[in-house]
Amino acid sequence: MSAVDVAVSAVRVVEPEDIRVLKAIEDLMARYEHVPVDAIIRASGLHPREVGYRLDRLHGLGLIRRWTGPYTGYVLRLAGHDLLAIYALVRSDVLEAFGKPLGVGKEADVYDALTPEGRRVAVKFHRLGRISFRQTRRVRGYARPTVWADWYIRSRTAAKREFQALRLAHGAGVSVPEPIARNRHVIVMGIIEGAELADVWLLDPEPVLADVLANVRRAYVRAGIIHADLSEYNVIVRPDGGVLIIDWPQYVRKGHPNARELLERDVSTVLRFFARKYGTSVDREAAVEFAMGLRPSVPGLEAYLGGSRTT
């Protein structure tokens, strides 16, 4: 089972005392290679016998890893981190049930889920550094606290940044998943339906290209942000033919010293993809100026772009 599957199964049976122990380990992992039992006892405030029982229980649920050496210590597994986030989101009435995975990648896992009101949502688990963490364990046989802290800090930071970007973009009318909630390294957002631009064949590519450029423009002009990692792999073509732009943790504001360069790179990447796959020919400078709000349209795409509709 995946870490998310383990966490979802465990969230139905964990008790408040289990959560206290997990949180104690979470807080102490930045200081210890393996968190000693006596440190967990102090941080959790529970009786030593209770902590011993909870550690055995959590280990059996696959949420923590036990290490035995000069002393006995514990660290959270990926599933333990996931459970803490899921538990908080369930307790705050954001999530009710999980469904199938929508996508699993190197830096994030995305799952289908339901809110208590029955609304379908997407739940994104950021996994930055997951591969390097596993390689460290495989090569050295242990995880240094700095490795765990780096993974956790990077993943939480990425989730926080992406949630901020989604709030700015969604509020400005950019076609992005609606941001709903965030906890730790996990974001709950509007459902993502469709296929990556890279994986579809468009019978009429120009309207889709125009839609992408219009959303890049809205993000820049209205929200004051730039995706900074835009490609055919984070543009979703929805069933209705519209687009959804996803994966925003690397966004920058347009006041960033490299803003123009990053915007040009985003636009150029999209134009190259359409030219390579469909033979479209769009002037790069005109497209960049359009994205910056400096011109009302782009030669060749006038039928699909208009100043009143895109700014």
N, C-alpha and C positions, 0 to 999 in steps of 0.2 A: 504493500500500500504506500501511497505517497504520504509526505508529511502532513498535507492538508487532510487526507482521509483519516490518518491516525488522530489528528486533532479534533476533527468533526465527531468521530466516534467517542472520543474521550470527553468532549464537552457535555455530553448527556449524563455522565456519571460523576464528574468531579464535584467535590464539595468545597465549601469556603476554606477549610483548613488546607486542602490541596493547593488552592490558589495562593494562600499565604506562603507556603513553602516554595512554590514556583517563583513567586515574586521575589522572595529572599534570594534565591539562586540567581535570578535575573540581575538583581541589583549588585550582587557580589562578583559576577563573572568578569567584570573589568579588572578586578584586583587579584583574582586567583586563577591559576592554571586549572585547578580542580577545586571547587568550593568545599572546604572542610565542614564536617557535620556540626562541630561546635559553633562555627560561624553562622550556619543556617539556623541553629537553635536560637542564638542571640537575635538574629535579624527577624525571625518569624514571631518570636515571643511565645512559642508553644512549648509544652513540656517535652523533655528529651524523648520519652517513650512515644509521645504523639508524633514527633518529628520522624523517629525511626519507622513508625508504621506508615506514615505518609510517603517517605522516601521509597520504601519497598513497593508501595502501591503505585506511585508515579513511574517508577522504573518498570514495573510490570505493564503499565499502560503505554510504554514506549515514548514517554515525554522527557525523560532525563536519562543520562548515561552515567553509570557508576564506574569509578576508577579506584583501584586498590593498589597501594604502594606503601610508603612509610606511614601513610594515613589513608582513610577512605574519604573520597571527594566526589562531587557531582557537578555536571554541567547540563544545561538544557540542550536537548536535541532541537532540530528545526521544528519538529512537531510541538515542542514545548513553547517556543516563541509564538507559533501560530495559534496555539490554544489560548494563550493569554490575550491575544488580540481578538480572537473570535468570541471568547467568553465576555470580554468587555462590550463588544458590539451586540451580542445577544442580550446582555443585561440592560443595555441602553435602548432596547426595542428597535434596533436597526436591522438585525438579521433574525430570521426564523428557521430557515432550512437551506441546505446546500444541494446543488445538483451536479451536473457533469462538468469536467474541465472544458473551458473554451479555448485555452491555449497554454502551452507549457514551453518556456524558453530558458535561455541561460540566465536572464536577469529578472524574470518574473513568471509567476504562475497565475492564471486568471480562471476563475470558476463562476459558473452560473449559480445564483442563489435567489431566495425569496425573502421579502420583508414580512413582518407580521400581518400587513394588510394584503399580502398576496402579490405584491409587485415584483416582477423579475428584475434583478440587478446583477451587475458584474462585481466580483470581489477579486482585487489584484493583490497578490503577495509579492512584494519586492524581494529579490534574492541577490542583490549585488554582492559579489565576492563569494558566492556559493561554491563556484568551481575551485577557486584558490583555497578556500577553507578545506574542501575535501582532499585536494592534492596535498595540503600540509599534513593532514591526518594520515594519508596513505604513505607519505615519504618519511615522516618523523614519528608517527605513531601516537601523537598527542596534539592537542590544540593549545597553543600559547594564549594567554588571556588577551594579548594585543590582537591576535588573529580574530578571536570571537568578537572583541570590542569593535574592530574595524568592520567586520561583516555587519554587525548589528547597527552601528552608527551610520554606516553608508546606506543600509537599507532603509532605516528610519528617516534619514535625511532625504533620500530619493522620494519616499512616499510623501513626506511633508512638502517638498518642492513641487511634486506633480499635483498634489491637491490644491496648492496655491495657484498654480497655473490654470488648472481646470476651473477654479472659481472665477479667476479673472477672465478667461476666454469665454466660458459659458455665459457669464453676465454681460459680455459684449456681443453676444449673438454668434460667436464662432461655433461651428458644428463640431462639438466635442462631447464625450460622455458627461452627463450631469453629475457633478460631485455631490455625494450624499453624506459621507462620514469617513473619518480616518482614525485609526488607532495603531500606534506603533508603526510597523512596516506594512500595514494593510490599508487599502483604500476600497471603499464601497462607492460604486458609481452606477450611472444608468447602464442598462443592458447594451452590449455591443453585438449587433447583428449584421452579418454580411461577410465579405471575404476581403483579404488583403488585396490591394491594387495589383501587386505582383502576381497574384494567382488567378486573375480573371482576364477574359478576353472581351474587350469593349467593341461593340459594333460601331459605336459613334463616340470616339475618344475625346473630341474637342469639348463637348459640354462638361465632361468630368474634369478635364484639365482646367477649364475655366472655373469650375466649382472649387477646385483645390486652391487656385490662385486667389479667388475671392475670399476664401477663408484665411489664407495667409495675410491678405490685406486687412481683413477685419481684426485679426489678432494684433497686427502692428499698429494700425490707425486707432482702433477703438480701445483695445486692451493694453496697448503699449508693450507687447511681448513678442518674442520670436521663438519659434519651436526649437531651432538650433540643432536638430537631428532628423530633419524631415526626409523621408524617402518613400519608395513604393511599399515598404514593409510596415509603415505606421499610418497609412491611409487606408481606411476601410470603405469599400463600396457597398452601400446598404442595398437591401432588396428593392427599394424604390428608385435606385439609381443615383441618389445623393451620396455625399461622402461624409465620413466621420474621421477626424484627425485624432490619433491616440498617442500615448507614450510621450509625456511632456516633462520628465524630470530634469532634462538638460536645458530647459528654457532660460532665456535671458531677457531682461528689459531693454527697451530700445535706447536707453541711456548708457548701456554697456559700451566700453571702448571698442569692442569688436562687433558691435551690433550690425553695421552695414555688411561686414564680411560674412557674418553668420547668416544674415538674410539672403545675401547673394548665393551662398552655398546651398541653402534650402531650395531656393527657386531654381538654381542650376541643376540640382539633383533631379528635381521633378521634370524639368524640361528634357534632360538627357534621357530619362526613362521613356517618356512619351515619344521622343524622336527615335530611340532605338527600337521600340516595340511596334510603334504605329506609323513612323515616318513623318510625324508632325514637325512643322518648322515654325518656331515662334522666336522672335527677337528677344535675346536675353536681357538686354538693357531696358527695353520697353517693359518686359515682365517685371523686372526689379522696381522700376519707377512706378508701375501700377501698384505693386505690393506696398510701396511706401506712401501711396496716396498722392503721387505727383502727376498722375495722368488718369483720365477717366476709364480708359480701356486699353486693350492690347491689340495691335494689328493682327488680323486673322481670327480673333476671338470676339469681335464686336457684337456678333449676334447673340452671344451668351453673357456678355459683361455690360454693365451700365453703371455709371457713377452713383445714381440714386439707389441702386439695389446692393451695391457692394461696399459702401463706406458707412 
